[in-house]
Amino acid sequence: MPVGPERGAETGTRARVARLILEHGPITASTLGERLGLTPAAIRRHLDNLMDEGMVEARDARPHGRRGRGRPARVFAITEAGRDAFVHGYDDLASSALRFLAEKAGPEAVTEFARLQVADLERRYRPLLESVPPQQRVRLLAEALSNDGYAATAGEAPAPGGGEQLCQHHCPVAHVAAEFPELCEAEVEAFARLLGTPVRRLATIAHGDGVCTTHVTPRDIAREDPPEPR
C-alpha cells in the first residue's frame, strides 16, 4: 500500500528524531522538541513509537551536582538496534575477510590493513586541518568526521587537566572493530598526527559504550619537555 503524504511526513520526522538522539543523546524530550520545533505531545508520540520499535530507550539522567527532590529527569538514548539502522552493511563480510587475513598472515597484517584504511582519511583531512590555527583543529576534525558519517562533536574535556574532547556518536564499523580493535587503534594514531598532540581513547562504541570518546591533550602541556634524569 502506498504511503500517503501525511504518513510519509510522520515517518520522516521520526527518522529525524532518531538521528538527533544518535548524534546528541542521551537527550531530554524537551530538548528534542525545541530543536525540531515539535510540541510535547508530538515528540512524545514519536518517542513512544521509536521505543516500541526498539530503536530508542529511556533512562534516568545522571545528576550533575546537587539535585532537589522529585523524579529524576528522563533522557532518551539510541539502542544497539537503533544504531544498527544507521550502520552500513557488509559487517559480516569485512569480519570474515579480516579473520582470514589474520589466520593467513598473522595479526601484524591486520594492523597494517587498519593503518592503510585510515591513511586515506588522514590524507584527506590533513590539508584542511593545516589551514587553520591549532586551537581550531579539534572542532574542524569533528566537522570533517561528521561529513563522513561519524556524527562527531567537539568540546572542552570535563576531566581535570583541561584539553578537549572529541566524541563520535556513530561508527560505521563498530561491529567489526569489536573483534578487531586494531581499527580503533589506527584511527587514534591518525588523530594524534593530524592534531599534532597526544590523544587518548576513553570509550568506544565497539566495546559497548554509547559514544567513541577521545581526549586531546592541551598543546602547551604536550610541548613541555620531560625533566632530564639525574
Secondary structure, 3 states (H helix, E strand, C coil): CCCCHHHHHHHHHHHHHHHHHHHHCCECHHHHHHHHCCCHHHHHHHHHHHHHCCCEEEEECCCCCCCCCCCCCEEEEECHHHHHHHCCCCHHHHHHHHHHHHHHHCHHHHHHHHHHHHHHHHHHHHHHHHCCCHHHHHHHHHHHHHHCCCCEEEEECCCCCCCEEEEECCCCCHHHHHHCCHHHHHHHHHHHHHHCCCEEEEECHHHCCCCEEEEECCHHHHHCCCCCCC
